[in-house]
Amino acid sequence: MRDGGLKGFILILTLVLASGCSLFAADDDARVVFGESIDDVVIGDDKTQVVEKLGSPDGIMMGDFPGYVYEYMSGRHAGLRVAIWTAEGVRSVQAASPYEGSTSRGIGIGTARTRVHQTIGQPDYTTDKTAGGWRIDQYRFEANRFVVRYSDDEAILVESISMMD
């Protein structure tokens, strides 16, 4: 790279970093923001905040933990499950088919694993064969972790995206 090109690159990089932009920054269309939220729900939200953000759930299941799971089976949030602990609030959000949301860079249900790696980067942890037959990638962030589960067939496509504490 020529000296002038390097200076230009450094100037642009400095402006991007100074503006607070992030590799995973949200935009108006992004519903999944790695390291932050799924449909604006964040770890620690209480049930009132979840309902304000997503609306009333289509179903509520008792969990095998001190809390419950809100299920969204229709509308914009179809395919979401939100685990809410009584004392701590939201501990996990899972998006699976028919969920249609994605990151600002198009990562969502049905995306090929190779594209996820090219777009998001290599995961912090990977399991290629689990008892359930899935492939799993885990990305760790300061506030939470995101777990991407893939199909165990030739295509290796995203089956679910989960945000956990």
HELIX and SHEET records of a PDB file:
HELIX    1   1 ASP A    3  ALA A   18  1                                  16    
HELIX    2   2 LYS A   47  LEU A   54  1                                   8    
HELIX    3   3 GLY A   75  HIS A   77  5                                   3    
HELIX    4   4 ARG A  113  ILE A  120  1                                   8    
SHEET    1   A 2 VAL A  32  VAL A  33  0                                        
SHEET    2   A 2 SER A  37  ILE A  38 -1                                        
SHEET    1   B 8 GLY A  59  MET A  62  0                                        
SHEET    2   B 8 GLY A  67  TYR A  72 -1                                        
SHEET    3   B 8 LEU A  80  TRP A  85 -1                                        
SHEET    4   B 8 GLY A  89  ALA A  96 -1                                        
SHEET    5   B 8 VAL A 158  MET A 164 -1                                        
SHEET    6   B 8 ARG A 145  TYR A 150 -1                                        
SHEET    7   B 8 ARG A 135  ARG A 140 -1                                        
SHEET    8   B 8 TYR A 125  THR A 127 -1                                        
END                                                                             
